[in-house]
Amino acid sequence: MKILVTGGSGFLGSNICIRLLNKGHEVICLDNLSSGHKQNVMEFMFNPKFSFILHDITEPFTSAYVDAVVHCAVPDMRDSLHFLKTCSYGAFNVAGIARRNNARLIYISSFEWYGHARGGDTPIEEGSVGLHQGYDVTAGFQFAESIFNNYKKLDIRILRLFDFYGPKMSENVFIGNLIKNIIDNKNILLDENRSQLIRSCYIDDILDAISCAVEIKDFEKGPINIGASQTISLEDFIFKAKQFSCSKSEVQYSLDEKPFIIGHNPSTEKAERILKWKEKITYDQGIAKTIKFFREGPTRDY
């Protein structure tokens, strides 16, 4: 298949490109590099089945023939206007590409669609909509999905991703920053009650779901949740990261640190039924692979 990946130089997008190339597909990466990085795709830039196009999907784009489009372009959410333009104009432009090519469209949505407080349960895909401080983010993903749902004749497949981590992730997000500090032997401050938890999926499991959504013939209408079912205490996560990196970081405790949970608790029964998907990578495996990447950088051959 020939597949267009929007936002293909970001953390998720570049990993999607890698997975699709490894499966023998031709990949066109489209990105304006506002939040992605060209270095994320440099390791396979000269693969004959890969091409890179510098373009902002909020502007109309006429592509060569493609069999599928994976739309995962998400700009820096601190730029609310550009984010909302990507969720609106970008969604219309992507749908236009899919319609002109009679192509399959996979939209990578987010758990932010639900608008719940972080750490809350998300029982079913059709969960209620709630407002929270990230209203622009919630509204953006809801609006994009609404646009796609109105293209009745297109084969559109929506995946709502929950928290995930792994190679190529930013050092500015919580887990990335935590791992970077541990590698740099910096001390870590924890809640004295030790009630902090992480619920996050390793990137390879996320890619399994996305590649299946690209390739599977029959796909049931409606969104599908993809996310971790298992939690790990922040203390155990740090211990494992220290162990795998031989770090000299020390853990310090403070009553001033507030308890929290990183990640929602998603219902994934639909993913198991339609995509035959279930998370496979343990935290031990995922942390070790992420540490290796942060220390060594890309090691794959393409």
MARVEX-997204 format. One record per residue (C-alpha): chain; z, y, x. Coordinates in nm, 3 decimals. Example, Ala and Ser with C-alpha at 12.3 -4.5 7.8 and 13.67 -1.06 7.14 Angstrom:
<rs>
r zakol->A Z->0.780 Y->-0.450 X->1.230
r zakol->A Z->0.714 Y->-0.106 X->1.367
</rs>
This chain:
<rs>
r zakol->A Z->0.000 Y->0.000 X->0.000
r zakol->A Z->-0.052 Y->0.362 X->0.098
r zakol->A Z->0.268 Y->0.553 X->0.023
r zakol->A Z->0.352 Y->0.924 X->0.025
r zakol->A Z->0.716 Y->1.000 X->0.114
r zakol->A Z->0.829 Y->1.355 X->0.034
r zakol->A Z->1.123 Y->1.473 X->0.242
r zakol->A Z->1.027 Y->1.204 X->0.490
r zakol->A Z->1.187 Y->1.363 X->0.797
r zakol->A Z->1.540 Y->1.375 X->0.657
r zakol->A Z->1.818 Y->1.118 X->0.698
r zakol->A Z->1.709 Y->0.908 X->0.402
r zakol->A Z->1.337 Y->0.989 X->0.413
r zakol->A Z->1.288 Y->0.894 X->0.778
r zakol->A Z->1.468 Y->0.565 X->0.721
r zakol->A Z->1.243 Y->0.499 X->0.420
r zakol->A Z->0.938 Y->0.563 X->0.641
r zakol->A Z->1.070 Y->0.313 X->0.897
r zakol->A Z->1.131 Y->0.046 X->0.636
r zakol->A Z->0.788 Y->0.088 X->0.473
r zakol->A Z->0.609 Y->0.083 X->0.809
r zakol->A Z->0.796 Y->-0.232 X->0.905
r zakol->A Z->0.672 Y->-0.393 X->0.585
r zakol->A Z->0.312 Y->-0.314 X->0.678
r zakol->A Z->0.249 Y->-0.017 X->0.447
r zakol->A Z->0.063 Y->0.302 X->0.539
r zakol->A Z->0.296 Y->0.602 X->0.518
r zakol->A Z->0.227 Y->0.974 X->0.474
r zakol->A Z->0.538 Y->1.180 X->0.546
r zakol->A Z->0.542 Y->1.522 X->0.378
r zakol->A Z->0.818 Y->1.765 X->0.474
r zakol->A Z->0.870 Y->2.138 X->0.528
r zakol->A Z->1.148 Y->2.070 X->0.785
r zakol->A Z->1.392 Y->2.302 X->0.607
r zakol->A Z->1.666 Y->2.039 X->0.622
r zakol->A Z->1.489 Y->1.744 X->0.788
r zakol->A Z->1.409 Y->1.714 X->1.157
r zakol->A Z->1.083 Y->1.618 X->1.323
r zakol->A Z->1.278 Y->1.423 X->1.584
r zakol->A Z->1.369 Y->1.177 X->1.307
r zakol->A Z->1.005 Y->1.064 X->1.288
r zakol->A Z->0.904 Y->1.106 X->1.653
r zakol->A Z->0.984 Y->0.743 X->1.735
r zakol->A Z->0.698 Y->0.627 X->1.512
r zakol->A Z->0.484 Y->0.942 X->1.506
r zakol->A Z->0.202 Y->0.765 X->1.691
r zakol->A Z->0.201 Y->0.455 X->1.474
r zakol->A Z->-0.160 Y->0.436 X->1.344
r zakol->A Z->-0.029 Y->0.370 X->0.994
r zakol->A Z->0.182 Y->0.686 X->0.992
r zakol->A Z->0.086 Y->1.050 X->0.941
r zakol->A Z->0.294 Y->1.368 X->0.911
r zakol->A Z->0.208 Y->1.670 X->0.697
r zakol->A Z->0.405 Y->1.995 X->0.716
r zakol->A Z->0.427 Y->2.116 X->0.356
r zakol->A Z->0.680 Y->2.238 X->0.099
r zakol->A Z->0.655 Y->2.025 X->-0.215
r zakol->A Z->0.740 Y->2.329 X->-0.429
r zakol->A Z->0.380 Y->2.433 X->-0.355
r zakol->A Z->0.083 Y->2.238 X->-0.504
r zakol->A Z->-0.042 Y->1.956 X->-0.282
r zakol->A Z->-0.368 Y->1.764 X->-0.303
r zakol->A Z->-0.336 Y->1.436 X->-0.117
r zakol->A Z->-0.574 Y->1.161 X->-0.024
r zakol->A Z->-0.551 Y->0.850 X->-0.240
r zakol->A Z->-0.204 Y->0.692 X->-0.248
r zakol->A Z->-0.072 Y->0.385 X->-0.430
r zakol->A Z->0.285 Y->0.511 X->-0.461
r zakol->A Z->0.497 Y->0.821 X->-0.411
r zakol->A Z->0.861 Y->0.812 X->-0.301
r zakol->A Z->1.009 Y->1.151 X->-0.386
r zakol->A Z->1.328 Y->1.211 X->-0.191
r zakol->A Z->1.281 Y->1.575 X->-0.088
r zakol->A Z->1.615 Y->1.755 X->-0.118
r zakol->A Z->1.661 Y->2.087 X->0.066
r zakol->A Z->1.993 Y->2.219 X->0.188
r zakol->A Z->2.202 Y->2.246 X->-0.129
r zakol->A Z->2.360 Y->2.565 X->0.002
r zakol->A Z->2.025 Y->2.727 X->-0.073
r zakol->A Z->2.060 Y->2.695 X->-0.450
r zakol->A Z->1.734 Y->2.867 X->-0.537
r zakol->A Z->1.519 Y->2.648 X->-0.312
r zakol->A Z->1.707 Y->2.340 X->-0.432
r zakol->A Z->1.636 Y->2.425 X->-0.795
r zakol->A Z->1.271 Y->2.504 X->-0.715
r zakol->A Z->1.239 Y->2.161 X->-0.552
r zakol->A Z->1.393 Y->1.996 X->-0.859
r zakol->A Z->1.155 Y->2.183 X->-1.091
r zakol->A Z->0.827 Y->2.288 X->-0.926
r zakol->A Z->0.856 Y->1.997 X->-0.682
r zakol->A Z->0.898 Y->1.746 X->-0.965
r zakol->A Z->0.589 Y->1.880 X->-1.146
r zakol->A Z->0.384 Y->1.870 X->-0.825
r zakol->A Z->0.491 Y->1.514 X->-0.742
r zakol->A Z->0.417 Y->1.399 X->-1.096
r zakol->A Z->0.072 Y->1.560 X->-1.063
r zakol->A Z->0.004 Y->1.364 X->-0.745
r zakol->A Z->0.106 Y->1.040 X->-0.915
r zakol->A Z->-0.104 Y->1.117 X->-1.224
r zakol->A Z->-0.419 Y->1.203 X->-1.025
r zakol->A Z->-0.388 Y->0.882 X->-0.824
r zakol->A Z->-0.255 Y->0.661 X->-1.104
r zakol->A Z->0.021 Y->0.590 X->-0.853
r zakol->A Z->0.368 Y->0.447 X->-0.893
r zakol->A Z->0.638 Y->0.716 X->-0.859
r zakol->A Z->0.986 Y->0.639 X->-0.728
r zakol->A Z->1.225 Y->0.930 X->-0.772
r zakol->A Z->1.536 Y->0.923 X->-0.554
r zakol->A Z->1.793 Y->1.092 X->-0.775
r zakol->A Z->2.166 Y->1.119 X->-0.712
r zakol->A Z->2.508 Y->1.032 X->-0.853
r zakol->A Z->2.545 Y->1.411 X->-0.880
r zakol->A Z->2.347 Y->1.372 X->-1.203
r zakol->A Z->2.669 Y->1.259 X->-1.372
r zakol->A Z->2.862 Y->1.569 X->-1.276
r zakol->A Z->3.191 Y->1.382 X->-1.247
r zakol->A Z->3.468 Y->1.473 X->-1.008
r zakol->A Z->3.428 Y->1.292 X->-0.677
r zakol->A Z->3.600 Y->0.956 X->-0.671
r zakol->A Z->3.568 Y->0.906 X->-1.047
r zakol->A Z->3.430 Y->0.596 X->-1.214
r zakol->A Z->3.071 Y->0.594 X->-1.336
r zakol->A Z->3.068 Y->0.309 X->-1.587
r zakol->A Z->2.704 Y->0.299 X->-1.696
r zakol->A Z->2.370 Y->0.463 X->-1.614
r zakol->A Z->2.370 Y->0.650 X->-1.945
r zakol->A Z->2.710 Y->0.807 X->-1.872
r zakol->A Z->2.797 Y->1.143 X->-2.023
r zakol->A Z->2.710 Y->1.469 X->-1.853
r zakol->A Z->2.999 Y->1.680 X->-1.729
r zakol->A Z->3.007 Y->2.015 X->-1.555
r zakol->A Z->3.178 Y->2.069 X->-1.222
r zakol->A Z->3.176 Y->2.319 X->-0.938
r zakol->A Z->2.840 Y->2.195 X->-0.810
r zakol->A Z->2.670 Y->2.285 X->-1.138
r zakol->A Z->2.342 Y->2.378 X->-0.969
r zakol->A Z->2.325 Y->2.034 X->-0.807
r zakol->A Z->2.402 Y->1.852 X->-1.133
r zakol->A Z->2.159 Y->2.065 X->-1.333
r zakol->A Z->1.887 Y->2.023 X->-1.070
r zakol->A Z->1.888 Y->1.643 X->-1.073
r zakol->A Z->1.920 Y->1.633 X->-1.452
r zakol->A Z->1.624 Y->1.866 X->-1.491
r zakol->A Z->1.406 Y->1.671 X->-1.247
r zakol->A Z->1.479 Y->1.346 X->-1.429
r zakol->A Z->1.401 Y->1.515 X->-1.760
r zakol->A Z->1.062 Y->1.624 X->-1.627
r zakol->A Z->0.976 Y->1.273 X->-1.511
r zakol->A Z->1.093 Y->1.118 X->-1.838
r zakol->A Z->0.836 Y->1.326 X->-2.023
r zakol->A Z->0.543 Y->1.170 X->-1.833
r zakol->A Z->0.527 Y->0.873 X->-2.067
r zakol->A Z->0.208 Y->0.722 X->-1.925
r zakol->A Z->0.321 Y->0.721 X->-1.562
r zakol->A Z->0.502 Y->0.435 X->-1.392
r zakol->A Z->0.814 Y->0.630 X->-1.287
r zakol->A Z->1.115 Y->0.455 X->-1.139
r zakol->A Z->1.442 Y->0.645 X->-1.099
r zakol->A Z->1.715 Y->0.539 X->-0.856
r zakol->A Z->2.046 Y->0.725 X->-0.860
r zakol->A Z->2.194 Y->0.690 X->-0.512
r zakol->A Z->2.565 Y->0.712 X->-0.442
r zakol->A Z->2.726 Y->0.786 X->-0.104
r zakol->A Z->2.569 Y->0.618 X->0.199
r zakol->A Z->2.584 Y->0.645 X->0.577
r zakol->A Z->2.406 Y->0.519 X->0.888
r zakol->A Z->2.164 Y->0.610 X->1.170
r zakol->A Z->2.004 Y->0.955 X->1.150
r zakol->A Z->2.280 Y->1.095 X->0.927
r zakol->A Z->2.388 Y->1.452 X->0.989
r zakol->A Z->2.694 Y->1.531 X->1.195
r zakol->A Z->2.777 Y->1.796 X->0.932
r zakol->A Z->2.865 Y->1.549 X->0.654
r zakol->A Z->3.208 Y->1.387 X->0.638
r zakol->A Z->3.136 Y->1.040 X->0.780
r zakol->A Z->2.890 Y->1.172 X->1.039
r zakol->A Z->3.139 Y->1.434 X->1.154
r zakol->A Z->3.419 Y->1.176 X->1.166
r zakol->A Z->3.216 Y->0.937 X->1.382
r zakol->A Z->3.102 Y->1.218 X->1.613
r zakol->A Z->3.463 Y->1.332 X->1.664
r zakol->A Z->3.573 Y->0.977 X->1.742
r zakol->A Z->3.293 Y->0.930 X->1.996
r zakol->A Z->3.393 Y->1.265 X->2.150
r zakol->A Z->3.757 Y->1.141 X->2.174
r zakol->A Z->3.887 Y->1.413 X->1.941
r zakol->A Z->4.211 Y->1.361 X->1.747
r zakol->A Z->4.191 Y->1.287 X->1.372
r zakol->A Z->4.429 Y->1.431 X->1.113
r zakol->A Z->4.524 Y->1.207 X->0.817
r zakol->A Z->4.742 Y->1.227 X->0.508
r zakol->A Z->5.088 Y->1.090 X->0.583
r zakol->A Z->5.077 Y->0.891 X->0.258
r zakol->A Z->4.764 Y->0.716 X->0.391
r zakol->A Z->4.597 Y->0.736 X->0.050
r zakol->A Z->4.252 Y->0.844 X->0.167
r zakol->A Z->3.968 Y->0.605 X->0.084
r zakol->A Z->3.596 Y->0.578 X->0.156
r zakol->A Z->3.339 Y->0.412 X->-0.071
r zakol->A Z->2.999 Y->0.431 X->0.096
r zakol->A Z->2.694 Y->0.207 X->0.135
r zakol->A Z->2.522 Y->0.138 X->0.467
r zakol->A Z->2.166 Y->0.277 X->0.476
r zakol->A Z->1.996 Y->-0.065 X->0.512
r zakol->A Z->2.131 Y->-0.173 X->0.174
r zakol->A Z->1.997 Y->0.148 X->0.018
r zakol->A Z->1.657 Y->0.080 X->0.176
r zakol->A Z->1.652 Y->-0.271 X->0.031
r zakol->A Z->1.676 Y->-0.122 X->-0.318
r zakol->A Z->1.417 Y->0.148 X->-0.255
r zakol->A Z->1.158 Y->-0.086 X->-0.099
r zakol->A Z->1.206 Y->-0.327 X->-0.387
r zakol->A Z->1.154 Y->-0.044 X->-0.638
r zakol->A Z->0.832 Y->0.047 X->-0.456
r zakol->A Z->0.692 Y->-0.306 X->-0.454
r zakol->A Z->0.827 Y->-0.482 X->-0.764
r zakol->A Z->0.572 Y->-0.533 X->-1.040
r zakol->A Z->0.789 Y->-0.502 X->-1.350
r zakol->A Z->1.048 Y->-0.226 X->-1.368
r zakol->A Z->1.264 Y->-0.161 X->-1.671
r zakol->A Z->1.260 Y->0.197 X->-1.799
r zakol->A Z->1.559 Y->0.414 X->-1.722
r zakol->A Z->1.763 Y->0.503 X->-1.412
r zakol->A Z->1.934 Y->0.250 X->-1.186
r zakol->A Z->2.255 Y->0.311 X->-0.991
r zakol->A Z->2.259 Y->0.209 X->-0.625
r zakol->A Z->2.593 Y->0.234 X->-0.445
r zakol->A Z->2.887 Y->0.061 X->-0.283
r zakol->A Z->3.138 Y->-0.143 X->-0.478
r zakol->A Z->3.385 Y->-0.188 X->-0.192
r zakol->A Z->3.623 Y->0.072 X->-0.052
r zakol->A Z->3.785 Y->0.099 X->0.288
r zakol->A Z->4.085 Y->0.309 X->0.378
r zakol->A Z->4.007 Y->0.606 X->0.598
r zakol->A Z->4.266 Y->0.475 X->0.843
r zakol->A Z->4.087 Y->0.138 X->0.873
r zakol->A Z->3.748 Y->0.311 X->0.903
r zakol->A Z->3.879 Y->0.518 X->1.193
r zakol->A Z->4.038 Y->0.213 X->1.358
r zakol->A Z->3.709 Y->0.023 X->1.344
r zakol->A Z->3.510 Y->0.323 X->1.472
r zakol->A Z->3.756 Y->0.365 X->1.761
r zakol->A Z->3.733 Y->-0.005 X->1.841
r zakol->A Z->3.351 Y->-0.014 X->1.844
r zakol->A Z->3.323 Y->0.308 X->2.049
r zakol->A Z->3.620 Y->0.246 X->2.283
r zakol->A Z->3.738 Y->0.592 X->2.180
r zakol->A Z->4.059 Y->0.753 X->2.301
r zakol->A Z->4.099 Y->0.953 X->1.980
r zakol->A Z->4.449 Y->0.957 X->1.836
r zakol->A Z->4.537 Y->0.965 X->1.468
r zakol->A Z->4.787 Y->1.230 X->1.364
r zakol->A Z->4.953 Y->1.251 X->1.023
r zakol->A Z->5.027 Y->1.552 X->0.806
r zakol->A Z->5.165 Y->1.607 X->0.456
r zakol->A Z->4.925 Y->1.902 X->0.424
r zakol->A Z->4.622 Y->1.672 X->0.406
r zakol->A Z->4.532 Y->1.602 X->0.042
r zakol->A Z->4.454 Y->1.247 X->-0.079
r zakol->A Z->4.089 Y->1.191 X->-0.166
r zakol->A Z->3.821 Y->0.932 X->-0.221
r zakol->A Z->3.478 Y->0.971 X->-0.063
r zakol->A Z->3.233 Y->0.832 X->-0.317
r zakol->A Z->3.213 Y->0.730 X->-0.683
r zakol->A Z->3.260 Y->0.381 X->-0.820
r zakol->A Z->2.913 Y->0.299 X->-0.960
r zakol->A Z->2.810 Y->0.034 X->-1.207
r zakol->A Z->2.534 Y->-0.168 X->-1.035
r zakol->A Z->2.477 Y->-0.449 X->-1.286
r zakol->A Z->2.134 Y->-0.308 X->-1.370
r zakol->A Z->2.033 Y->-0.307 X->-1.002
r zakol->A Z->2.145 Y->-0.668 X->-0.968
r zakol->A Z->1.948 Y->-0.769 X->-1.276
r zakol->A Z->1.622 Y->-0.580 X->-1.219
r zakol->A Z->1.602 Y->-0.547 X->-0.841
r zakol->A Z->1.811 Y->-0.854 X->-0.755
r zakol->A Z->2.004 Y->-0.610 X->-0.538
r zakol->A Z->2.354 Y->-0.630 X->-0.403
r zakol->A Z->2.509 Y->-0.465 X->-0.100
r zakol->A Z->2.519 Y->-0.698 X->0.200
r zakol->A Z->2.627 Y->-0.495 X->0.502
r zakol->A Z->3.002 Y->-0.497 X->0.569
r zakol->A Z->3.185 Y->-0.190 X->0.695
r zakol->A Z->3.231 Y->-0.365 X->1.031
r zakol->A Z->2.854 Y->-0.410 X->1.064
r zakol->A Z->2.766 Y->-0.065 X->0.932
r zakol->A Z->3.015 Y->0.125 X->1.146
r zakol->A Z->2.910 Y->-0.063 X->1.460
r zakol->A Z->2.539 Y->0.011 X->1.398
r zakol->A Z->2.607 Y->0.378 X->1.325
r zakol->A Z->2.819 Y->0.416 X->1.639
r zakol->A Z->2.540 Y->0.255 X->1.842
r zakol->A Z->2.284 Y->0.501 X->1.706
r zakol->A Z->2.503 Y->0.807 X->1.763
r zakol->A Z->2.553 Y->0.699 X->2.122
r zakol->A Z->2.208 Y->0.568 X->2.212
r zakol->A Z->1.964 Y->0.721 X->1.964
r zakol->A Z->1.651 Y->0.539 X->1.839
r zakol->A Z->1.587 Y->0.201 X->2.002
r zakol->A Z->1.327 Y->0.052 X->1.768
r zakol->A Z->0.966 Y->-0.018 X->1.862
r zakol->A Z->0.682 Y->0.066 X->1.620
</rs>
